[in-house]
Amino acid sequence: MTEPVGNDSAMKKILLLAFVEENGALGKPALEALSGACELAQAFGAALNVGLIGEFAQKAADSIASCGANQILAVQGPEFASARCATDSAAAVALIRAAEADFVLAPQTTRSARCMPGAAFRAKGRIDTRVTGLRVAEGTLLIQRWYYRQRMVAELTRSQRPWVVLLEAGVFNPWSEGGGHAEVSIVPVEPVETRTRIAGIEPASAGTQTIRPDADLLFVAGAGWTKKQTDGEVHVEEAENLIRSFLDLTHASLGSSKSLVDQSGEGQKVISLLTHMHQVGQTGSTPRHPKGLATCCHGEEPHVVGWRFINERRAVNLDPNCGWARGKADVLYVADAFAVMGKVIELLGKDAGQAAV
Ligand SMILES: Cc1cc2nc3c(=O)[nH]c(=O)nc-3n(C[C@H](O)[C@H](O)[C@H](O)COP(=O)(O)OP(=O)(O)OC[C@H]3O[C@@H](n4cnc5c(N)ncnc54)[C@H](O)[C@@H]3O)c2cc1C
C-alpha cells in the first residue's frame, strides 16, 4: 500500500469488524482483514478500532491485544453466537456507530456477506463486497474489485461514509503478532425482533464440505474421469474412490469442470461428491489457493479463466495437446490420471502410516 498521507488523514477512523468463531477465536479471514486494517491505518496515520461480534469476545480480543487498536469494542451474548441477519446487522450497526467509523473493513465470509449490506444501509453508508486490494493515494482510499465474471478489474473510491469494505480471502497475510490481555468495551444493542431460532447446523450431504477455501491445494476433477477408458469401459466408482481418498489424505479443496458437474442433469453416472458449487471457471468460481492440480480436465479457456488466482498449476491429461499444454499449466503430466492418482494415494498413505507410527 503506497502512503502519501493527505492533510485530513488524522481525522479518519478505521474499524475492523469481525465475527468470533464458535471456539472463541478469530478465523483466518478475520486475521487477514486485520492485517489489511493495520496497513490502512498506517497508510492514513489513522486510528484503528476493532469491533467483535460473538457469544464471547474476550479470548478473541486477547489474541489480537498487540494489534495497536485504540479500542476493542464488542457485542456479545448467546444471541450473537450464530449467523442470523437480524442480530448480526444490529450488532454491526451498533459497533460502526460506537466507533464513529469512516472506513469499516470486514472479511468476506458467508456471515458478513449476508448482514453487512443491511448494516451499511442502516448506518447510512455504502458497501463494496469482494474487494481484492486496497491502496492509499493522496489521502484517498482506492479499492480494487473485479467485474463481469473476473474479466475486468477496476479501482474505485467513494465519498460516502461510513464506507464498508468486505475483503476477499488471500489478499493479506493473516495477522500473527503476539496476544496479551485486551480491555474490551461492551457495546449494548437494542433487542431486535427475530423469527429465526437456530436449532443446530447440519452440513449438506454432498458438496460444500469438500469446498475448502483455506486449503493449500485445489484438486480439479474433469469429465475425463467419467469417460470410456482404454479398456472401453467407464470407471466412475473407481474415479470417485480415488478422488475421495486423495481429498481425505490431503484435505485439498475439490473443484470441477463444467462438463463434469453438468452430467447430473443428463442422467449419466456421476461422481456424487460434486455439485454446481464446485464448478471452476468463467461461469463458476475463481478460487484462491497456492497450488492447483487438474485431472482428466482438458483445460479450455472458459475453465482455466477460473484459475486466475492459483499460483502454481499442474495437470494430468492423456492428451499432450490439451489446453494445459498451451502455457496454461506450469507442469503437464501426460499420463493416465487413474494410474497417477492411484500411485500418489499409495505414497500418501505410506507417509500417513509412517507419521502415525
Ligand atoms: C459460455 C461458456 C462458459 C463456460 N464456463 C465454463 C466454466 O465456468 N467452467 C468450466 O469448466 N467450463 C466452462 N465451459 C465449458 C468449457 O469450454 C469446456 O467445455 C469444459 O471445461 C470441458 O470440461 P472437461 O475438460 O472436464 O471435459 P472434456 O473437454 O471432455 O475433457 C476431458 C479430458 O479428460 C482427459 N482424459 C480422459 N481420460 C483421462 C485419463 N484416464 N487420464 C488423464 N486424462 C484423461 C481427456 O484427454 C480430455 O482432455 C464454458 C463454456 C462456454 C461456452
The ligand as a Gaussian input file, in Angstrom:
#p B3LYP/6-31G(d) Opt

LIG

0 1
 C      -20.054000     -19.567000     -22.247000
 C      -19.312000     -20.752000     -21.695000
 C      -18.980000     -20.775000     -20.362000
 C      -18.287000     -21.850000     -19.823000
 N      -17.950000     -21.838000     -18.496000
 C      -17.225000     -22.851000     -18.001000
 C      -16.815000     -22.853000     -16.638000
 O      -17.126000     -21.947000     -15.856000
 N      -16.076000     -23.880000     -16.192000
 C      -15.721000     -24.939000     -16.995000
 O      -15.053000     -25.876000     -16.525000
 N      -16.104000     -24.967000     -18.281000
 C      -16.853000     -23.960000     -18.797000
 N      -17.255000     -24.021000     -20.088000
 C      -17.037000     -25.270000     -20.825000
 C      -15.610000     -25.431000     -21.311000
 O      -15.467000     -24.756000     -22.540000
 C      -15.311000     -26.919000     -21.519000
 O      -16.308000     -27.493000     -22.322000
 C      -15.220000     -27.728000     -20.236000
 O      -14.379000     -27.105000     -19.309000
 C      -14.673000     -29.115000     -20.580000
 O      -14.640000     -29.893000     -19.422000
 P      -13.571000     -31.048000     -19.252000
 O      -12.213000     -30.545000     -19.576000
 O      -13.760000     -31.658000     -17.908000
 O      -14.085000     -32.162000     -20.292000
 P      -13.546000     -32.626000     -21.695000
 O      -13.372000     -31.492000     -22.629000
 O      -14.403000     -33.754000     -22.089000
 O      -12.078000     -33.160000     -21.386000
 C      -11.828000     -34.369000     -20.719000
 C      -10.328000     -34.534000     -20.682000
 O      -10.038000     -35.673000     -19.910000
 C       -8.883000     -36.302000     -20.487000
 N       -8.850000     -37.682000     -20.013000
 C       -9.740000     -38.669000     -20.241000
 N       -9.372000     -39.771000     -19.588000
 C       -8.217000     -39.488000     -18.939000
 C       -7.361000     -40.229000     -18.087000
 N       -7.566000     -41.510000     -17.770000
 N       -6.277000     -39.602000     -17.596000
 C       -5.992000     -38.299000     -17.911000
 N       -6.790000     -37.561000     -18.707000
 C       -7.885000     -38.147000     -19.200000
 C       -9.078000     -36.149000     -21.984000
 O       -7.838000     -36.239000     -22.654000
 C       -9.714000     -34.779000     -22.076000
 O       -8.711000     -33.780000     -22.306000
 C      -17.943000     -22.948000     -20.642000
 C      -18.265000     -22.917000     -21.997000
 C      -18.948000     -21.834000     -22.520000
 C      -19.305000     -21.848000     -23.974000

